[in-house]
Amino acid sequence: MNVDLEMLPAKADTGIRFQRSDYPGSSSFPARYDRIVDTKLSTVVACEDEPSLRVATIEHLMAALHALEIDNALIRVSGPELPVLDGSADAFAFLIQCAGIKILEKPRRVIEILRNIRAEGDNGAFAELRPAQRGLSLAISLSFEATAIGNQRYAMQLDPQRFLEEVSFCRTFVNRRDIEYLQSIGLARGGSLDNAVVVDGENILNPAGLKIEREFARHKLLDAIGDLYCCGHRLKAGFIGHKSGHKINNELLHAVFSDRRNWRFEPDADVTPVRNNRRTRVAA
């Protein structure tokens, strides 16, 4: 199925919103943690008033918007899922760079995490947000039975250039037996070597292999960057994840906002003197 995707500028305090262009006149809705309705295979967001209006696989685009510091944009899509493309955020980042940005006069609001917040899953999986001195730092570790993946770690401070050079092009990955099962029950029909790294035990089935060492951990970090942006604002925090995924990432945000003592909007007194770096940005 062909899908049309548009990224449009938006006013200050709009945030990132989605709209289904195949439903003329339908409402737009925020890409926010409390509007996430499914996290099994991807992050799926839906309209609160019209739950049938949903958009799946938003995490890679959200990662590109987050990393490239786009605070406000309207994403119009003509189907129930964003284009998977090559399974990374690279094409989205490229399009945002081509469009350019506009600096708005209103300063952006940054959420500061005030104490350690943790969400836990099965087999020792967890995700945690901690107070930090500046920006958003991320550290991911993963452990898979498939020896082609094994145990990997990756960490970085979120920065546009580092994202582009180290993470944006890293692809989603799947075990061969998992994708065969999903396709047998009518899911992931578009899944192929063109849009994922497919692993079978110690073998990587993609003819060209990996794009970079630790591509698996880097992609998990990319997913976290996208999922965390569903808090609605940029974060001043440290993120640590072990075997974490979309479900735990979303549960972590629910845990953060379940108690007002966990967070605050960063006070103006803490803002860097270079005001241009703090102003709200939109995709041009």
Secondary structure, DSSP 8 states (H G I E B T S, - for coil): ----EEEEE--TT--EEEEETTSTT---EE--GGGEEE-SSS-EEE-SS-TT-EEB--HHHHHHHHHTT--BEEEEESSSB---TTSSSHHHHHHHHHH-EEEEEEE--EEEE-S-EEEE-GGG-EEEEE--SSSEEEEEEEE-SSTTT-EEEEEEE--HHHHHHHTTT---EEEHHHHHHHHHTT--TT-STTSSEEEETTEE-STT--SSTTHHHHHHHHHHHHHHGGGSSEEEEEEEEES--HHHHHHHHHHHHT-GGGEEE--GGGS-S-GGGGEEEEE-
